[in-house]
Amino acid sequence: MVITRTVEMHAQLVGYDFKKKGLPTDNNIAVENSKVSNDYFWKTNKYTDQDVFGRILDLTALINKPDGYLKGSLSDTEDVDYYEFNITEYRALSFAKDTYNRDITITLDHIPEGCDYEMVLYDEEGNQVGIGKENGNGGLSITIPNWNSDNRGYTVKVQAKDGSMVNPDAEYHLSFQTTQADKSHGAYQEMAEVQKYEGTVRKQMKEGLTDTEEMRAIKEIRQKYKAYYTEQMEKLHQEQAEEVMQGGAVPDDEQIQNLLEKKATGGELTEQENALLNIFCTATELDSADASAKMNTTVKDRISADLQEVGIDISDSTFSIKIGTDGQVSVDGIHDNVMKQKIENVLSKHSDELIEIYFSMDSKIQALSDKEKYLLKAAVDVEKFLHKATGGNVSLGDLSVEDATIHGLPKTLDDLLNNPGRNLTYQDYASDIREILAYNRIQHKDIMSELNVQFVIADGTIQIN
Protein backbone atom coordinates (compact mmCIF):
# COMPACT_ATOMS: atom_id res chain seq x y z
CA MET A 1 0.00 0.00 0.00
CA VAL A 2 3.08 2.24 -0.12
CA ILE A 3 3.23 4.69 -3.01
CA THR A 4 6.12 7.10 -3.52
CA ARG A 5 6.51 9.66 -6.25
CA THR A 6 6.98 13.40 -6.50
CA VAL A 7 3.82 15.42 -7.10
CA GLU A 8 2.93 19.09 -7.30
CA MET A 9 1.65 20.49 -4.00
CA HIS A 10 -1.29 22.83 -3.55
CA ALA A 11 -2.09 24.85 -0.46
CA GLN A 12 -4.77 24.10 2.13
CA LEU A 13 -6.71 27.07 3.43
CA VAL A 14 -6.60 27.39 7.17
CA GLY A 15 -8.98 30.26 7.73
CA TYR A 16 -10.40 33.49 6.39
CA ASP A 17 -8.44 35.84 8.63
CA PHE A 18 -5.26 33.89 7.94
CA LYS A 19 -6.05 33.70 4.24
CA LYS A 20 -6.77 37.35 3.68
CA LYS A 21 -4.48 39.11 6.13
CA GLY A 22 -1.65 36.72 6.90
CA LEU A 23 -0.61 35.98 10.44
CA PRO A 24 -1.65 38.76 12.85
CA THR A 25 1.54 40.37 14.13
CA ASP A 26 0.28 40.54 17.69
CA ASN A 27 -0.30 36.86 18.38
CA ASN A 28 0.64 34.75 15.30
CA ILE A 29 -2.61 32.82 15.45
CA ALA A 30 -4.29 31.16 12.47
CA VAL A 31 -7.93 30.09 12.69
CA GLU A 32 -9.51 27.12 10.93
CA ASN A 33 -12.19 28.30 8.52
CA SER A 34 -15.37 26.56 9.67
CA LYS A 35 -17.04 27.51 6.37
CA VAL A 36 -14.48 25.50 4.38
CA SER A 37 -14.89 21.75 4.65
CA ASN A 38 -11.52 20.03 4.96
CA ASP A 39 -12.66 16.56 5.96
CA TYR A 40 -11.16 14.55 3.07
CA PHE A 41 -7.54 14.24 1.96
CA TRP A 42 -8.47 15.31 -1.59
CA LYS A 43 -10.13 18.49 -0.37
CA THR A 44 -7.21 20.76 -0.99
CA ASN A 45 -8.42 24.33 -1.15
CA LYS A 46 -6.54 26.76 -3.33
CA TYR A 47 -5.08 29.81 -1.68
CA THR A 48 -6.30 33.28 -2.67
CA ASP A 49 -3.65 35.44 -1.06
CA GLN A 50 -0.17 35.53 0.41
CA ASP A 51 1.15 36.86 3.67
CA VAL A 52 3.42 39.89 3.95
CA PHE A 53 6.44 37.69 3.18
CA GLY A 54 4.88 36.42 -0.05
CA ARG A 55 4.37 32.89 1.24
CA ILE A 56 1.40 30.72 0.39
CA LEU A 57 -0.94 30.76 3.34
CA ASP A 58 -1.02 27.22 4.62
CA LEU A 59 0.47 25.87 7.84
CA THR A 60 3.95 26.44 6.40
CA ALA A 61 3.84 30.05 7.59
CA LEU A 62 3.69 28.79 11.18
CA ILE A 63 6.94 26.79 11.09
CA ASN A 64 9.15 29.77 11.91
CA LYS A 65 6.73 31.19 14.46
CA PRO A 66 7.70 29.86 17.92
CA ASP A 67 4.60 31.48 19.42
CA GLY A 68 2.33 30.75 16.45
CA TYR A 69 -0.35 28.11 16.24
CA LEU A 70 -3.54 27.16 14.46
CA LYS A 71 -6.84 27.00 16.33
CA GLY A 72 -9.27 24.36 15.09
CA SER A 73 -12.17 22.31 16.35
CA LEU A 74 -14.02 19.09 15.57
CA SER A 75 -17.72 19.69 15.02
CA ASP A 76 -18.81 16.09 15.63
CA THR A 77 -17.41 12.57 15.98
CA GLU A 78 -17.29 12.12 12.18
CA ASP A 79 -15.45 15.39 11.54
CA VAL A 80 -11.88 15.10 10.24
CA ASP A 81 -9.56 18.06 9.70
CA TYR A 82 -6.74 17.97 7.12
CA TYR A 83 -4.08 20.69 6.89
CA GLU A 84 -1.19 20.92 4.46
CA PHE A 85 2.27 22.41 4.86
CA ASN A 86 5.53 22.35 2.95
CA ILE A 87 9.09 22.15 4.25
CA THR A 88 10.93 22.84 0.98
CA GLU A 89 13.26 25.44 2.47
CA TYR A 90 14.32 22.96 5.16
CA ARG A 91 15.26 20.42 2.50
CA ALA A 92 16.52 22.49 -0.44
CA LEU A 93 18.70 24.75 1.69
CA SER A 94 19.78 22.44 4.48
CA PHE A 95 23.11 21.62 2.85
CA ALA A 96 23.85 25.09 1.56
CA LYS A 97 23.17 26.74 4.90
CA ASP A 98 23.43 24.72 8.08
CA THR A 99 20.94 26.93 9.95
CA TYR A 100 18.24 25.48 7.71
CA ASN A 101 19.13 21.91 8.65
CA ARG A 102 16.38 21.54 11.22
CA ASP A 103 14.31 18.77 12.73
CA ILE A 104 10.66 19.85 12.57
CA THR A 105 8.06 18.63 15.03
CA ILE A 106 4.34 19.29 14.79
CA THR A 107 2.33 19.25 18.01
CA LEU A 108 -1.37 18.87 18.75
CA ASP A 109 -2.29 20.23 22.17
CA HIS A 110 -5.13 21.98 24.03
CA ILE A 111 -7.14 18.83 23.36
CA PRO A 112 -10.54 19.44 25.00
CA GLU A 113 -10.96 17.88 28.41
CA GLY A 114 -12.58 14.45 28.28
CA CYS A 115 -11.79 14.04 24.56
CA ASP A 116 -9.31 11.64 22.96
CA TYR A 117 -8.03 13.10 19.67
CA GLU A 118 -5.40 11.64 17.38
CA MET A 119 -3.01 13.14 14.85
CA VAL A 120 -1.66 11.39 11.75
CA LEU A 121 0.96 12.71 9.30
CA TYR A 122 0.87 11.90 5.56
CA ASP A 123 3.34 12.62 2.80
CA GLU A 124 2.44 14.05 -0.61
CA GLU A 125 0.97 10.75 -1.81
CA GLY A 126 -1.02 10.12 1.34
CA ASN A 127 1.36 7.53 2.83
CA GLN A 128 1.32 7.53 6.63
CA VAL A 129 4.70 8.72 7.93
CA GLY A 130 3.92 9.54 11.54
CA ILE A 131 1.31 9.02 14.25
CA GLY A 132 1.14 11.41 17.19
CA LYS A 133 2.67 10.15 20.41
CA GLU A 134 2.09 11.56 23.87
CA ASN A 135 4.72 14.22 24.52
CA GLY A 136 4.44 14.43 28.32
CA ASN A 137 2.70 17.81 28.19
CA GLY A 138 -0.82 16.57 27.60
CA GLY A 139 -0.49 16.72 23.81
CA LEU A 140 0.70 14.66 20.85
CA SER A 141 3.81 15.24 18.74
CA ILE A 142 5.29 13.94 15.47
CA THR A 143 8.78 14.67 14.17
CA ILE A 144 8.76 14.88 10.39
CA PRO A 145 10.98 12.22 8.73
CA ASN A 146 14.32 13.26 7.21
CA TRP A 147 14.52 10.27 4.87
CA ASN A 148 15.21 12.11 1.61
CA SER A 149 15.12 15.59 0.09
CA ASP A 150 12.33 14.90 -2.44
CA ASN A 151 9.39 14.59 -0.06
CA ARG A 152 8.70 18.09 1.17
CA GLY A 153 4.91 18.37 1.26
CA TYR A 154 2.92 16.95 4.16
CA THR A 155 -0.65 16.80 5.41
CA VAL A 156 -1.60 16.45 9.06
CA LYS A 157 -4.95 14.93 10.01
CA VAL A 158 -6.76 15.58 13.28
CA GLN A 159 -9.72 13.43 14.29
CA ALA A 160 -11.36 11.91 17.33
CA LYS A 161 -10.38 8.38 18.20
CA ASP A 162 -13.12 5.87 17.56
CA GLY A 163 -15.53 6.02 20.47
CA SER A 164 -14.26 9.34 21.80
CA MET A 165 -16.52 12.32 22.33
CA VAL A 166 -15.72 15.75 20.85
CA ASN A 167 -16.28 19.28 22.10
CA PRO A 168 -17.18 21.55 19.14
CA ASP A 169 -16.93 24.62 21.36
CA ALA A 170 -13.36 23.92 22.50
CA GLU A 171 -10.40 24.53 20.20
CA TYR A 172 -7.34 22.37 19.74
CA HIS A 173 -3.99 23.93 18.75
CA LEU A 174 -1.50 22.86 16.07
CA SER A 175 2.01 24.27 16.29
CA PHE A 176 5.59 23.64 15.14
CA GLN A 177 8.87 23.34 16.98
CA THR A 178 12.27 23.23 15.29
CA THR A 179 15.66 22.08 16.58
CA GLN A 180 19.09 21.80 15.00
CA ALA A 181 19.49 18.46 13.19
CA ASP A 182 22.66 16.45 12.84
CA LYS A 183 24.06 15.59 9.42
CA SER A 184 23.45 11.86 9.43
CA HIS A 185 19.90 11.83 8.08
CA GLY A 186 19.02 10.81 4.53
CA ALA A 187 17.93 14.25 3.27
CA TYR A 188 21.24 15.83 4.23
CA GLN A 189 23.32 12.96 2.89
CA GLU A 190 21.43 12.97 -0.41
CA MET A 191 22.09 16.66 -0.96
CA ALA A 192 25.72 16.25 0.01
CA GLU A 193 26.14 13.54 -2.63
CA VAL A 194 24.22 15.48 -5.28
CA GLN A 195 26.22 18.67 -4.68
CA LYS A 196 29.38 17.01 -5.97
CA TYR A 197 27.87 17.03 -9.47
CA GLU A 198 25.48 20.00 -9.46
CA GLY A 199 27.94 22.67 -10.60
CA THR A 200 29.10 20.57 -13.56
CA VAL A 201 25.54 19.61 -14.50
CA ARG A 202 24.42 23.25 -14.53
CA LYS A 203 27.19 24.08 -17.01
CA GLN A 204 26.32 21.05 -19.14
CA MET A 205 22.65 22.04 -19.26
CA LYS A 206 23.60 25.52 -20.46
CA GLU A 207 25.54 23.83 -23.24
CA GLY A 208 22.41 21.89 -24.21
CA LEU A 209 23.65 18.51 -23.00
CA THR A 210 20.94 16.13 -21.74
CA ASP A 211 22.63 12.84 -20.88
CA THR A 212 26.03 13.01 -19.25
CA GLU A 213 27.88 10.87 -16.73
CA GLU A 214 27.22 13.48 -14.04
CA MET A 215 23.52 13.67 -14.85
CA ARG A 216 23.23 9.91 -14.66
CA ALA A 217 25.07 9.96 -11.32
CA ILE A 218 22.56 12.43 -9.86
CA LYS A 219 19.68 10.33 -11.17
CA GLU A 220 21.14 7.24 -9.49
CA ILE A 221 21.51 9.14 -6.20
CA ARG A 222 17.89 10.27 -6.38
CA GLN A 223 16.73 6.72 -7.07
CA LYS A 224 18.83 5.39 -4.19
CA TYR A 225 17.27 7.77 -1.68
CA LYS A 226 13.80 7.23 -3.11
CA ALA A 227 14.24 3.53 -2.36
CA TYR A 228 15.64 4.45 1.06
CA TYR A 229 12.49 6.51 1.75
CA THR A 230 10.27 3.51 0.97
CA GLU A 231 12.48 1.24 3.07
CA GLN A 232 12.31 3.57 6.07
CA MET A 233 8.56 4.00 5.73
CA GLU A 234 7.99 0.26 5.70
CA LYS A 235 10.29 -0.10 8.71
CA LEU A 236 8.26 2.58 10.55
CA HIS A 237 4.99 0.83 9.71
CA GLN A 238 6.35 -2.48 10.98
CA GLU A 239 7.51 -0.93 14.26
CA GLN A 240 4.17 0.84 14.74
CA ALA A 241 2.24 -2.36 14.03
CA GLU A 242 4.37 -4.41 16.43
CA GLU A 243 3.62 -1.86 19.15
CA VAL A 244 -0.11 -2.09 18.43
CA MET A 245 -0.10 -5.91 18.34
CA GLN A 246 1.81 -6.17 21.66
CA GLY A 247 3.53 -9.41 20.78
CA GLY A 248 0.89 -10.71 18.38
CA ALA A 249 1.53 -11.37 14.72
CA VAL A 250 1.45 -8.32 12.44
CA PRO A 251 -1.29 -8.73 9.78
CA ASP A 252 -0.26 -9.22 6.17
CA ASP A 253 -1.51 -7.15 3.22
CA GLU A 254 -4.50 -9.43 2.61
CA GLN A 255 -5.64 -9.16 6.23
CA ILE A 256 -5.30 -5.37 6.12
CA GLN A 257 -7.33 -5.30 2.90
CA ASN A 258 -10.05 -7.38 4.56
CA LEU A 259 -10.17 -4.92 7.46
CA LEU A 260 -10.43 -2.04 5.01
CA GLU A 261 -13.34 -3.74 3.23
CA LYS A 262 -15.01 -4.34 6.59
CA LYS A 263 -14.70 -0.64 7.34
CA ALA A 264 -16.10 0.24 3.90
CA THR A 265 -19.25 -1.81 4.51
CA GLY A 266 -19.91 -0.05 7.80
CA GLY A 267 -18.69 -2.88 10.01
CA GLU A 268 -17.54 -2.06 13.53
CA LEU A 269 -13.79 -2.29 14.08
CA THR A 270 -11.91 -2.63 17.34
CA GLU A 271 -9.50 0.06 18.52
CA GLN A 272 -6.64 -2.24 17.51
CA GLU A 273 -8.08 -2.77 14.02
CA ASN A 274 -8.55 0.96 13.49
CA ALA A 275 -4.98 1.56 14.64
CA LEU A 276 -3.69 -0.95 12.08
CA LEU A 277 -5.60 0.75 9.27
CA ASN A 278 -4.16 4.10 10.34
CA ILE A 279 -0.70 2.56 9.99
CA PHE A 280 -0.87 0.66 6.71
CA CYS A 281 -3.52 2.50 4.64
CA THR A 282 -3.05 5.67 2.67
CA ALA A 283 -5.22 8.68 3.46
CA THR A 284 -7.09 8.15 0.19
CA GLU A 285 -7.84 4.50 1.00
CA LEU A 286 -9.21 5.46 4.41
CA ASP A 287 -11.27 8.30 2.93
CA SER A 288 -12.78 5.96 0.35
CA ALA A 289 -13.67 3.39 3.02
CA ASP A 290 -15.16 6.09 5.26
CA ALA A 291 -17.19 7.48 2.36
CA SER A 292 -18.47 4.02 1.45
CA ALA A 293 -19.47 3.31 5.05
CA LYS A 294 -21.16 6.69 5.34
CA MET A 295 -23.06 6.08 2.11
CA ASN A 296 -24.58 2.84 3.38
CA THR A 297 -25.23 3.93 6.94
CA THR A 298 -26.06 7.55 7.75
CA VAL A 299 -26.75 8.76 4.20
CA LYS A 300 -28.82 5.74 3.24
CA ASP A 301 -30.78 5.97 6.50
CA ARG A 302 -31.53 9.66 5.92
CA ILE A 303 -32.62 9.02 2.33
CA SER A 304 -34.82 6.10 3.41
CA ALA A 305 -36.43 8.19 6.17
CA ASP A 306 -37.14 11.06 3.76
CA LEU A 307 -38.65 8.66 1.23
CA GLN A 308 -40.83 7.03 3.87
CA GLU A 309 -42.19 10.47 4.75
CA VAL A 310 -43.58 10.72 1.21
CA GLY A 311 -44.86 7.12 1.33
CA ILE A 312 -42.07 5.31 -0.54
CA ASP A 313 -40.23 2.19 0.63
CA ILE A 314 -37.13 1.34 -1.44
CA SER A 315 -35.99 -1.72 0.51
CA ASP A 316 -36.99 -4.04 -2.37
CA SER A 317 -36.46 -1.59 -5.25
CA THR A 318 -33.72 -1.45 -7.85
CA PHE A 319 -33.01 1.71 -9.81
CA SER A 320 -30.13 3.92 -10.95
CA ILE A 321 -29.35 7.49 -9.99
CA LYS A 322 -27.52 10.06 -12.09
CA ILE A 323 -26.46 13.46 -10.78
CA GLY A 324 -25.79 16.00 -13.52
CA THR A 325 -23.04 18.59 -13.61
CA ASP A 326 -25.59 21.13 -12.39
CA GLY A 327 -26.47 18.98 -9.36
CA GLN A 328 -29.82 17.90 -10.76
CA VAL A 329 -30.87 14.30 -10.01
CA SER A 330 -32.49 11.89 -12.47
CA VAL A 331 -33.69 8.36 -11.72
CA ASP A 332 -33.97 5.45 -14.16
CA GLY A 333 -35.77 2.18 -13.50
CA ILE A 334 -38.91 3.57 -11.85
CA HIS A 335 -41.87 3.41 -14.24
CA ASP A 336 -44.42 5.21 -12.07
CA ASN A 337 -43.84 8.87 -12.99
CA VAL A 338 -45.31 10.22 -9.75
CA MET A 339 -43.11 7.91 -7.67
CA LYS A 340 -40.11 8.73 -9.88
CA GLN A 341 -40.59 12.47 -9.32
CA LYS A 342 -40.89 12.02 -5.56
CA ILE A 343 -37.67 9.99 -5.44
CA GLU A 344 -35.82 12.59 -7.52
CA ASN A 345 -37.06 15.38 -5.26
CA VAL A 346 -35.84 13.55 -2.15
CA LEU A 347 -32.48 12.61 -3.65
CA SER A 348 -31.88 16.19 -4.80
CA LYS A 349 -31.68 17.18 -1.12
CA HIS A 350 -28.78 14.76 -0.71
CA SER A 351 -27.02 15.41 -4.04
CA ASP A 352 -24.17 17.44 -2.52
CA GLU A 353 -23.32 14.67 -0.08
CA LEU A 354 -23.59 11.98 -2.77
CA ILE A 355 -21.26 13.92 -5.08
CA GLU A 356 -18.74 14.31 -2.26
CA ILE A 357 -18.90 10.56 -1.59
CA TYR A 358 -18.46 9.89 -5.31
CA PHE A 359 -15.36 12.11 -5.38
CA SER A 360 -13.87 10.12 -2.50
CA MET A 361 -14.59 6.69 -3.98
CA ASP A 362 -14.28 6.94 -7.76
CA SER A 363 -10.86 5.66 -8.85
CA LYS A 364 -10.82 7.79 -12.02
CA ILE A 365 -11.25 10.98 -10.00
CA GLN A 366 -8.67 9.88 -7.43
CA ALA A 367 -6.16 9.45 -10.27
CA LEU A 368 -6.45 13.14 -11.18
CA SER A 369 -3.90 15.66 -9.98
CA ASP A 370 -4.71 17.77 -6.93
CA LYS A 371 -5.26 20.76 -9.19
CA GLU A 372 -7.67 18.83 -11.43
CA LYS A 373 -9.61 17.53 -8.43
CA TYR A 374 -10.01 21.05 -7.15
CA LEU A 375 -11.10 22.40 -10.54
CA LEU A 376 -13.55 19.55 -11.05
CA LYS A 377 -15.20 20.15 -7.68
CA ALA A 378 -15.18 23.91 -8.33
CA ALA A 379 -16.82 23.32 -11.72
CA VAL A 380 -19.62 21.34 -10.05
CA ASP A 381 -20.18 24.18 -7.58
CA VAL A 382 -20.13 26.82 -10.33
CA GLU A 383 -22.56 24.84 -12.51
CA LYS A 384 -25.00 24.53 -9.60
CA PHE A 385 -24.68 28.25 -8.90
CA LEU A 386 -25.26 29.17 -12.55
CA HIS A 387 -28.22 26.79 -12.84
CA LYS A 388 -29.89 28.33 -9.80
CA ALA A 389 -29.05 31.94 -10.65
CA THR A 390 -30.16 31.74 -14.29
CA GLY A 391 -32.97 29.21 -14.07
CA GLY A 392 -30.90 26.72 -16.04
CA ASN A 393 -30.35 29.08 -19.00
CA VAL A 394 -26.57 29.51 -18.60
CA SER A 395 -23.82 26.96 -17.93
CA LEU A 396 -20.01 27.00 -17.96
CA GLY A 397 -20.05 26.00 -21.61
CA ASP A 398 -21.71 29.31 -22.47
CA LEU A 399 -18.96 31.40 -20.89
CA SER A 400 -15.65 32.72 -22.13
CA VAL A 401 -12.92 34.92 -20.68
CA GLU A 402 -11.09 37.75 -22.43
CA ASP A 403 -8.71 40.11 -20.63
CA ALA A 404 -9.92 38.67 -17.29
CA THR A 405 -13.53 39.66 -18.10
CA ILE A 406 -16.11 36.87 -18.06
CA HIS A 407 -18.43 36.98 -21.10
CA GLY A 408 -21.74 35.21 -21.68
CA LEU A 409 -23.40 36.12 -18.38
CA PRO A 410 -26.83 37.73 -18.02
CA LYS A 411 -26.55 41.38 -16.94
CA THR A 412 -27.26 40.79 -13.24
CA LEU A 413 -24.57 38.13 -12.94
CA ASP A 414 -22.21 40.09 -15.16
CA ASP A 415 -22.16 42.90 -12.61
CA LEU A 416 -21.84 40.56 -9.64
CA LEU A 417 -19.02 38.39 -11.01
CA ASN A 418 -16.96 40.90 -12.98
CA ASN A 419 -17.29 43.59 -10.31
CA PRO A 420 -17.70 41.65 -7.05
CA GLY A 421 -16.23 44.34 -4.82
CA ARG A 422 -15.56 42.84 -1.39
CA ASN A 423 -18.10 40.04 -1.76
CA LEU A 424 -15.93 36.94 -1.19
CA THR A 425 -18.55 34.55 -2.56
CA TYR A 426 -18.67 36.23 -5.96
CA GLN A 427 -14.90 36.78 -5.93
CA ASP A 428 -14.44 33.02 -5.50
CA TYR A 429 -16.98 32.11 -8.20
CA ALA A 430 -15.34 34.53 -10.66
CA SER A 431 -11.85 33.23 -9.86
CA ASP A 432 -12.99 29.63 -10.27
CA ILE A 433 -14.67 30.36 -13.62
CA ARG A 434 -11.46 31.94 -14.95
CA GLU A 435 -9.31 29.03 -13.77
CA ILE A 436 -11.69 26.37 -15.11
CA LEU A 437 -11.96 27.99 -18.54
CA ALA A 438 -8.18 28.52 -18.66
CA TYR A 439 -7.66 24.82 -17.90
CA ASN A 440 -10.17 23.79 -20.58
CA ARG A 441 -8.46 26.02 -23.12
CA ILE A 442 -4.88 24.98 -22.34
CA GLN A 443 -5.60 21.25 -21.97
CA HIS A 444 -8.00 21.18 -24.95
CA LYS A 445 -10.59 19.31 -22.92
CA ASP A 446 -13.48 20.05 -20.58
CA ILE A 447 -12.64 19.26 -16.95
CA MET A 448 -16.28 18.25 -16.51
CA SER A 449 -15.73 15.36 -18.92
CA GLU A 450 -14.05 13.59 -15.97
CA LEU A 451 -17.35 13.54 -14.07
CA ASN A 452 -19.99 10.85 -14.41
CA VAL A 453 -21.80 10.59 -11.08
CA GLN A 454 -23.96 7.47 -11.07
CA PHE A 455 -25.24 5.24 -8.28
CA VAL A 456 -27.38 2.13 -8.09
CA ILE A 457 -29.84 1.40 -5.31
CA ALA A 458 -30.56 -2.33 -5.04
CA ASP A 459 -32.11 -4.23 -2.15
CA GLY A 460 -31.71 -1.29 0.19
CA THR A 461 -28.00 -0.67 -0.50
CA ILE A 462 -26.30 2.14 -2.45
CA GLN A 463 -23.35 1.47 -4.72
CA ILE A 464 -21.36 3.52 -7.22
CA ASN A 465 -22.30 2.47 -10.74
N, C-alpha and C positions, 0 to 999 in steps of 0.2 A: 504493500500500500504506500510505499515511499516513492515520491516523484520529485526529481530535482532538475530544474532548468531555470535559466534567467528569463524573467519577464519584466515588462514595463510596469512601473508602479503608479498608482493614482491615489490622490489624497482622500482621507476620510474626514468629513466635517465633524467638528467636535462642539459646535455651538454657535449661535447667531452672534453673540457679543464677540466671541473669539474670532469668528469668521470675518466680521466686518471691521473690527477695530484692532485686532491683534491682542496680545496679552496686555491687560491693564498694567501700567507701570507701578501702581501702588501695591498690588498684591500678587501679580503673576498667576491669576486664577483663570482657568478655562472652564466653561460650563457646557455639559452635554446638552445638545439641542433636542428637547423632548418632542418637537414637531417633526424631526427627521428620524425615521425608523432605521435603526442600524442593527437589526436582529438576525441578519444572515451574512455569511462571509462574503457573498457576492455583492452585497449592498454597499458598494463603495461610492460615496457621494463626491462629486467633483467639487473642487474649491472654487470660490468666486472672488477671492481677494488674497492679498499677502500682508504679512505684518510689516512693521517699519524697517525691518532688515531685509525685506524682499523674499522671505521664506514662505513656502506653501504652508497654509495653516492646518496642520494636523498635529498629532502629539509630538512630532519632531521638535517643535519650537520649545517644548518643555525640558528637553534633555539638558540644556545648559542653564536651567533655572533652578538653583538649589532650593529656593522657597516656592517654586511653582508646582501646581498640581491641577488635575482635572477633577471637577465635581460631577458625579453621575449618580443615577439611581435606577433600580429595577422596579418596574411598575407592577409586575405580578410574577408568579412562579415560573411562567413560560417565557418571560422576557430575557433576552440575551443581548448584550452590548458588545459590539466589535469596534475597535479603534486601530487605525494604522499609524505607523511612524517609520522613519527611514534613517539609517545610521551611516549613510554614504560617507560623510566627512570623517567618520571614525574608522573607516576602512581605507578609503582612497588616500588619506593623508597620514595614516598612522606610521608609515615608514619614513615619509619625507620629513615629518615633524613629530618628534617623540611625544610632545604634549597632547597630541591627538590619539595616542595609543592608549585607549581607556577601556576598562571593563565597565559595562553599562548594566545596571540593575533596574528593573521596573518593580514598583511596590504597590500593592493594593492594601489600603488601610482605611480606618474609620468605618469598618464594616458595622452595620447597624446591630445593636445589642439584640441577642437572641436569634440572629441570622447566621447561616453558614454559607458564605459565598466562596466561589473558586475562580481561579484565574489560569488561563491556558494561553501559551504563546505559540503562534504559527509563523512559518516563513512565508515567502512570496507565493509558494504553490499550495499553501494550506497544510503543510506537514507540521505535526506537533513537535516543537523543539524546546519545550519547557512547561512545567506545571508548577504553579505557585506552592512554595513550602512555607510553613510557619517560620517567621523571622525572629520570634522572641519578643516582639513589640505589639503583639495582637493583630498583626497583619500577615500578608503573604508576599513573598519576593521571588523573582526569577532573574538570574543573570543571563544575559543574551549570549549565545554561543559565539566563540571566536574560531570557528572551524575553517572558514576560508574567506576570501575577500569579495567573492561574487554575491553572496546572499546578504543584502543590505536592507531589504524591506521586510517589515514584520507587522503582524496583527495580533493584538492582545484581546482576548475574550473574557468577559466577566459575566458570570451567571450564578444562580443559586444552585447549591448541591441538591440532588434529587431528594425530595422530602423536606427540604428546609423552607421555612417561611421567608418572606421578604418584607421590607418596610419601605413602601414607595415614597414616604415623606422624609426619609433619612438618606443622606448622601454618602456614598463611598468616595474615596480619593484615589487617584492614580498619579504616581510621581516617579521621577527618575533619580538615581544616584550614580555618580561616576567615580571611579578610582583608577589610579595609575596601573596599567597592565604590564606584565613582564613581556619578554620577547620570544617566548617559547610557543605561543599559540599558532595555529595554522594560518590565520589571516596574515599575521606579521611575516611568518616564514615564506608564505607564497609571494608576498610583495618583495621581500628581500631577494628571492630567486629571480623574479621577473625583472627587477631593476637592472640586473646585470646585462640585459639585452635591450632594454627599452630605448636607450639613446641611439643605438645602432639602428633599431627598427624604425624609429622616427625618421632618420635620414634616408633609409631605404624606401620608405613610403613616399617621401618627397620626390624621390627619383622614379617613382612609378612601379617599384618592385612589389610583387604580391606573394611570392613564395620563396623565402630565403631560409637558410639554416637557422638564423636567429628567430624568425617568425615561427618556424616549426617548433623550436625549443620552448617558446612562450606558450604555444598551444598545448604542448605536452605537459607543461607545468600546470596550466589551468585544468587540464583533464585529471591530472594526479590529485589536485586538491578538491576537485569536484567529487571524485571517488572517495576521498578522505572524508568529505562532508557527509556523504551517504553512510559510510562506515561508522562515523561517530554518532549519527542520528540513530542508526539501528542499535548501536551499543547502549545509547541512552534509553531507548524504548525497552530493551531487554532488562536493564537495571531497574527501571520504573516498574515493569511488570513483575519482576521477582519480588520487589518490595510489596506490591499489592497482593501477590499470591501467598506471601509469608511461608515459603517452603513448599508450596504446591507447584505442580507443573504449569509452566507458562503455556497458554493456548497457542495453537498453530494458526496459520492464516485461515484455514477452513473454519475453525471454531470461531474465530473473530468475525468472519463473514456471516456465520449463522446467528451470532449475537446481533449483528447489525440488521439482519433481516427480521429478527424478532422485534427489535426496536421499531423498525419501519412499519410493522403490522400493528403497532400499539401495544405490544406485550410488555408486561412489567419486568424490569431488570433489577437485580440486586445492586447494592452500592458497589460491590466488587466488579460486577459486570459493566456497570457504567464507567468505572475507573479504567477498565481495560480498553473500552471503546475510545475514551479520551486519549489513551496512549497511542494506540495503533491506527486509528482512523484519521483521515484528513478532515479538515473543517468542512469541506464540500460534501464528503460522505456523510458526516453527522447531520449537516443541514438537510440533505436529501431524505435521510431516515426520519428526522424530526418532522419535516414537511409531510411525508407520507403518513406518519402516525397521526398528525394533526388532521389531515384530510379525512381519515377514516375513524376519527373519534369526535373531537369537538366540532369540526366543520360539518361533518355528516350529521351529527346529532342536531345541530342548529338548523340545517336545511330540512331535515325530517320533521322537526317540530314546527317550522314555518309552513311546510306543506300540509301537515295535519290540521293546522289552523284553518286552511282553506278547503279541508275535506279530502285531501289526497294522501294515500298510503303507497309508498314506492318500494316497500320491502320485497315485493315479488315482481317488480317492473324491470325492464331492460330498455335503455334508450341512451343515445349519445348527446353530448353537450358540446357546442362550439361557441367560443367567446371571440368576437371580432376584434379588430384592431381598435375600434372605438368603444370597446367594453360592452357592446350589446350581445346578449345571449340568445342563441337559437337552439332548439331541441329537435332531434330527429328520432323517429321510432314511436311517437305517440300519435295515434290517428284521430283521437277526439280533439278537435280544435280548441274547444273551451278548456279542456284539461291541459292541453299543450301550452296555451297562453298563460294559464295560472302557474304552471311549472316555470316557464320562462320569466315571469314576473318575480317569482320567489328567488330563482337563481341569480337574477340580476342584482339582488341585494348582496349577494356573496361573490360577485364577479371579481372584485379587487383581490379578495383573499385567495380565490382559486387561481388567478393569474400569478400571484406571488408564489403559491405552492408549485405551479407549473414551472416557473423560473428556477426554483430550487431543485426540481427533480428531472427536468428534461436534459438529457445528455448532450443534445445538439447546442442548447443554449449554454450549458456549462463549459463547452469547448470554445466558446467565444472569448475574445480578450476582455479584460476588465473594462476597457473603454467601450467596446461594442455592447457589453451587457448594460452598461449605464445608458448608452444612447438608445438601446432597444426599449428599456424600461421607460426612459424619458419620452420616447415616441408614443408609447401606449398612453402615458399620462396626457401628452399634448393632444392626441387624437380624441380622447375622452372629453377634454376641455373644449376643443373645437366643435365636437358633435353637440355638446350641451349649449355652447354659446351661440351657435349658428343654426340650431335646429336640424343638424345633419347636412347642411348645405355646403360646408367647406371642410376639407380634410388636408392633411399635410401634402398630399399629391397636388393640390391646387396652388400651393405657395412657392414662391421663389425669393431669392435674396440678391439684391444688387446694392453695392456700396453700403452694406450693413442694414439696409432698409428692407423690411419684409413686405413683399407684394402679394396681392391676391386675397387680402383680408377685406371683409365688409368694413364700412367706415368706422363703426363703433369700436371694433377690435383693432383697426388700424391705429387709432389714436392711443388705445390702451397699451398695445404691444410695442409700437415704435416710439412712443413717448411715455414710458411708464412712470417717470418721475421717481419718487422714493418707494413706490409700491413694489415690494420684494417679490410678490407672487407673479406679477406681470413681467418683472425683470427676468425672473427665472424661466418663465415660458418663452420669452423672446430669445434669451440666450440658448435655450435648448433647441428651438426651431432653427436658429442659425447653425448650430453645431450639427444637427441631424442632416440638414440639407447640404452642408459642406461635406459631410461624410458620404452621402449618397452621390454627390457630384464627383468627388475624388476617387471613390471606390467603384464607380459605375454600377452601383447596385443599390436597391432600397433596403435599408436596415430592417424594415418591417417584414421583408421576405423571409427572415429567420424565424418568424413567429407563426405558429400554427397551434393555438390552444384548443385542445380537444380532450374531453373526458368521456368515460363510459360509466353509467350506473347500472349495475347488474346484481340482482339478489341482495340489495341493500348495501353494497360496497361501491366505492368510487375509485376508479383507476384512470391513469393517463392513457389516452388512446394512441 
